[in-house]
Amino acid sequence: MQNLSTLGCEISAMDPRDERLNEASDVVRLIDRYRSLDEVSGHWERYSGVVVGSPPNVHVAQCIAAIEAGVPVLLEKPVCPDLMGAQRLADHVDKASAALLLGYTYRWWQPLRLFRDRLQANAAGKPLHAKFVMSAHLADWHPWERYQDFFMASRDLGGGALLDESHFVDLMLWFFGMPDTVYSRVEKLSELEIDTDDNVDIIATYASGLRVYIHLDLYGRPHEKYISVTGEEGTLEWSFDPNRIRMAKSMEHTWDEELFAFERNDMFVAVAREFLGVIEGDQQPSCSIDDGVNVLRVLEACRQSSVSGREVGPAPV
């Protein structure tokens, strides 16, 4: 809300909790306040766009309400908890020719955009192996509230490492496309007081010979976020902290390193700016509902693999 307000928007808000609406009104001036989407009915014409930033289990219903009202949507990732729901929303988007921008926000992180450009230019040669790691203790995410009350702790609300940190599955698809198969373990390992998964390990296989390993967890300290791609000619790495890209092409640990001074909020501002362009009709969403469906295709395959103990191919479109 603060980013959109800074970009010149007037803001209204809907939340079932009064204290959250009060917090919001301390950040930006709220034109209207709603406790439910039913209260918005009959008022949709006031709005040129809607941001759906609720728990994933209600994403589809809320997006469909906006789409049926003809209002463009910025949807927080993931699309929803399951592939069937994502395909249902995609059908509504296609049928209505609706404008929906999906917020897999790391696509707007400038160092990762540069990292992708270098991968596509074969800076490390033909990619053979890639490693994606996200490790961050859940209690550190929202220090202002009990982690047990955070939607991430609830399976019913759409929490868990696999769904919420599907950023890194999306980045794999953005970099390399759809894998042929995945082998995965999706499980609860720690003593965190949650009823969803806190540990995910994925091995994705590509016909080119590329192997991608993804590790996601909700218990790690210190926090880590990095991607390493090893090719025929060297290794290209990105990390969030330190904020850098580095490259090595010799047997020694001799790295050509580039450090960046971007702030985390920069990617959210970039998403908001693109959403305004989508609203105005100046551009098409660079991350679409189809991208979100593809992520859910991989996540469903991961779940099936974890249960069966076998490699599973993503479901066909």
Buried (B, 14 or more C-beta within 10 A) or exposed (E): BBBBBEEEBBBBBBBEEEEEBEEBBEEBEBEBBBEEBEEBEEEBEEBEBBBBEBBBBBBBBBBBBBBEBEBBBBBBBBBBBBBEBBBBBBEBBEEEEBBBBBBBBBBBBEBBBBBBEBBEEEBBBEBBBBBBBBBBBBBEBEEEEEBBEBBBBBBEBBBBBBBBBBBBBBBBBBBBEBBEBBBBBBEBEBEBEBEBBBBBBBBBBBEEEBBBBBBBBBBBEEEBBBBBBBBEEBBBBBBBEEBBBBBBBEEEEEBEEEEBEEEEEBBBBBBBEBBBBBBEEEBEBBBBBBBBBBBBBBBBBBBBBBEEEEBBBBBEE
